[in-house]
Amino acid sequence: MMFYMTILQSQTGTGHFSPLGGYHAGRDMVLILDVARFKYPPHWIPLTLLWDAMNTVDSATGEHRGYMLISRQQQQPSLLYTLSCKHDSWASVAKYLMEDVPLLLKSDTVKDVEEAISVVCMSLPSNFRDFIKWVAEVRRREDDSQSLSQEEIQRLVLKEELLKQVQGTGLYKFVNKFLSSAYSCSKKAAMLGHEHSLSDVATAVCCEGAKLLTAWPESSGDFCCQKTCLKLVRGDGGKPLALISGTVNGSESKQGLQILVPVKQKSTCCCTDPDDCSELCPAANDLLTVLLLALPVQTWSGIKIDKLLQDIINLVSTDCLPALLKEEVLHLRRQLILLKRCQDNKEDGDLSAPPL
């Protein structure tokens, strides 16, 4: 992508952005795919002329023009989880995880893994669930079709495998034990917020998807989702895959949407209502496990008992994680580090690859 001064090419205007479409080595010329196609079709110019056009100063910024290399990512940045800055509370949650947790873990009361998890969880900000989200894939429903493309099936299989890997970690067993046995439901809700049913989540996602697909992201009050319905479709080898359908009513139109949901399907499950399979949706214990894995390793360094510190390091180390889960965890860790740097007003530096 080039930023150049158009006046050097006998065009109107001053600064202009356009992608480079090709290079002719024999004639040392480049193909400009001009974005103003209503005035200028794609055209070839000498490479030296393009260089001179880029080697100029933009009057608005006082900086030189130039070019930017853009490449497609080889895979999605995250499959199942991501950190969200949509709510203003993200800064307080990032500060808690990156600054407060390491200090809390230095307490003399931290004597085993359960107490370490308790220290982290019991002081979580109330808006913690707004900070980390699971990724939902939404598509328009065409003619009530329940079929999935091969690419959609492959993505769902990957997400379900990732969920299975999360639940197969040693840390998950400790998190699940902590959440299920030591504390009442009210205390768990105070720590992690209300655990929404799959139907509630589907309704919210359908409305959010409708806003994005209709290019009206600010009109949240104009959409209302009717009752959602879960269908189990067959993937490769007859494997059941979850597809949620919903109809969203807008102020001027109505549209059908479908959500591809990663689940760990029970072999005996034959439910048709999302509420009946709500436990199959990525839940609080999955989410908390991934977030603990994503904390920088130095977070735990303040633990005073050497054996406990080593046990924790063994549980949260990414070295022994399956490749799929390791990539997901490291992506979340990079997000967390970048958000903390942004909070500290250090975003002007190189944010491309923060240390892990």
N, C-alpha and C positions, 0 to 999 in steps of 0.2 A: 504494500500500500504506500503510495507516494503522496507527499505534500509538496507542491511546487508552485511557482509563480507563473500564472497562465499568460501574462503579458508577453513573456519571452516566446510564446508559441502563437502569437497573433490572435489570441482569444480575448474575449471580454472578461472583466473581473480581475481579481488579483490572486489571492491564494486559492488553491483548489486541491481536492483529494480525489484520487482515482487509483484503481488497482492496475498492476502490470500484468499483461496477458501473455507475453512471450518475448523471446530474444532471438534475433537473426544474427548468428555469428559471422556469416559471410559478409554482411553489410554493416555490422555493428550498429543495429537498430533495435529498438524496443517497441512493443505493441501496447499502446495505451487504451485501456477499456474505459473510456470516458463515461463518468456517471451521468453527465448531462447529455444523454443520447438524443434528446429532442433537438439539440443544436449541433452536437459533434458526434458523429459515428466513431467506432474504433478506428484508430489511425496509428501509423508507424512514424517514429521520429528518431533522429540520430541519438545515440546514447549520450554523447557529449552535450547535446542540447538539453536533455533531461537533467543531466548533472548540474549544468549551469542554472536551470530553473529551480532545482532543489537547494542549491548553494546560495540562497538569498535569505534575508531577514524578514520575519513576519512582524509587521508594524504593531500589531495588537499585543504581542507577547514580548517582543524584543529578542526572541530566540530564532535560531536558524531553522529553516524548513528541512525536510529530509525524507526518510522512508522508514517503514516498519515492516518487519517480517512476521507474517501470520501463518500458523500451521494448525491443522486440525488435531485435536487431542486423540491419541490412539484409543482411549477408552473414557468412559464417564468419570468425572472427578470423584463422584461418590455414587454408590448403588442404593444404599438403604438409609443412611443417616446424613444429616448436614446441620451446621450451626446457622442460626437465623439472627439477622440484625433488624428484623421487621419491627420489633418492639423496642422502645427506648431503654428497656431494662437490660439489654444485652451487656452494657458496660459494667453494671454492678455484678452480674453473674460472672463475666470474664475476670473481673478483679477478684472475686471470691475464689475462683478456681486457681488462679495463677499466683495470688498473693496471700490470701487468708488461709487456705488449706495447708500449705507448707508450714505455717506457724502453728496451726492447730495440731498438726501431727507431732510436734515437738513435746506435747504434753506427756507427763509421767504416767497418765492413765492409759495410754495406748500400749497394751501389753499382748494383744493377739490380733489376728486378721479381722475378726468380727468388730473389735473395738476401733480399729483403723477405719473400717467402712462406716461404722456408726459416727465417728468424728466428722467424716466428710458429709454424710447424709443429713445428720440432725440439724445442721446449720445452713442447709441449702436455702438460697433466696426463694421466696414464695413464687416468683415468676420463672423458676428454673425450667419448667416444661415449655415455656415460650422460646427458650434459647436453643434447645436441641430438638430437631424434628426428624421424623422418618419421611423418606422421599416417596411421594405418590405419583404414579404415571396416569395421566388423564387423557382420554381421547373422545372425540365425538362419536355418538352412536348412530350408525347408518343403517336404516331399515331393520332395526331390531336384531342386527347381526350379532351372534355370540361367538363367531370364529376369531381366532388369533393368528396373526402372521407368524412365520417362523422366527423372525427377529424378536417379536414380542414374547413368544414362548421362551426363547433363549434368555431374554432379560429376566423374565420371571423365575426361571430355573436358577439363574445366578443369584438373584435376591434371596430365594428360598435356601440355597446352599449357604449363603452368607449368614442368614438367620440361624441355620443349623450349626454353623461354626461358632457363632457367638455363644450359643447355648451349650457348646461342647467344651468351653474353656473352664479351667479350674476356678477362675475368678467368678464366673457366672454362678457356680455352685455356692460360693460364699455369699454372693449378693442375694441369691434366691432364698437361702437359709435365713439371712438377716431380715429380709422383707416379710417372710412368711411365718416365722416362728417367734421372734423376739418382741414384736410390737403389734399393737392392735391396729385395726383398719383405720381408725381415726388418726393415729400417729403417722401411719404410712401416708395417708392423704395429706397431712400437714407437711410431710417431707417432700412428696413428689407430686402433689396436686391430685385432683380427681381423675381416676382412670376411666376415660371415655369408652363407651362401647364402640364396636366397629361400625354400627349404624350411625352413631353421632359423628364419628370421624368421617365416614363416607359423605354425610350430608354437608359438612363443612368443606370437604375437599371438592365436592361437586360445585358448590357455590363459588369457591375460589377459582376453580377451573373455568367456570362460565365467564367470570370477570376477565380472565386472561384471554380466552378464546374469542371474546367479543370486543377486545381492546378497550374495555372500560374498567380499569383496575380500581378506580376511586369510587365506583358506584355500588358498594357492598350492600347497601340497604335495598337495592332494586331487585335482588335475586332471592328466590325462595325455592328450596329443593323439596320435591315431593318424596314420599317413602321410597327408600332404596331397596334393591333386591339383589341378593347374592346368588350367582349361578356358578356351578362347578363345570368347567369345560375340560375336555380331554386333550392333553398334550402328547408329547412323544411317549410311546409305549403305554398309552392309556393313563398316564399320570394325571390326577385331577389338579386343575389350576383354578384360582379364584378370580372371578370377574364380577364387579359390582356395577349395577346399572341404576341410574337415577335420572329424573326429569327435573330440570330447573326452569322455573317460571321467571321471566324478566318483565320489565315494565312494558316492553313492546313485542316480545316474542317468547317462544318456549323452545328449549333444545334438550336433546337427550345426550347424556354423557355416560362414559364407562370408566371405571378405575381398575387398573391391574394391581391386585393386592398380593404381596408376598406372604405366604402362610406356610406353616409346618402342618400339613394336613394329617389328621388322624386317619388311620386305615379304616375305621368303622364309621367315619363321619358322613352323614347323608343329609345334612341340614340345608334348608333353603332360605333361612332368615339370617341376616348378618349378626343379630344378637345371639343366636345359638352358637356361633363360632367366634365370639368376641375374643376368647382366649387365644385364638390362633393369630390375631393381629400382633405386630411388634408391640410389646408391652413395656411397662416401667422397668422390669428387671433386665430385659434386653438392652434397653436404652441406657440404664445406669451402668451396666457392665461395659458397654462400648465407651462411654464417657470416661470411666475410670481408666480404661486401657489407653485412652487418648491423652491423659495428663502427661506432661513431660516427666521423664524418669526422675529428675532432680526434685520433683514435688515430694517424694517420699524420703528424701535423704535425711530429714530431721528426726526420723524415728530413732529412739535412743537404744533400743535393744537390738543388738547386731543380728541375732538369729531371725528375729521378726522382720527386720529390714531386708534380709536376704530372701525370706519367704515371700514378702511382698514383691520384691524385684522379680522373682521367678514367676509370680502370678501375672504381673503387668508387662513383662518383657515381650517385645514384638518379635524377638529372634526366633521363637519356636511356634509362632502363629502360622496357620495356613496362609498361603500367598494372598488369597482373596481378602481375608479378614485383615491381614497386615496392611494391605494397601488402603483399606477403608479407615483403619485406625490412624495411620500416618497422615491421611488426608485431613481427618478431623483435628489432629494435633497441629498441622500446619495452619488450619483455620483459626484455632484457638490462639496460637502464637501471633498470627497476623492481627487478630482482633485486639489483643493486648497491646501490640505495638501501635496500632491506630489509636487506642485509648490514651496511650502515652504521647500522642502527637509525634510519633516517629515514622509516619507513613511516607515521608518524603524519601526514605532510603530505599534500598533494594528489597522489595517484598517478594521477589520471585521464588526464593528458596530459603526460608528461614531455617536456622539450625534446629534439629530435632533432638 
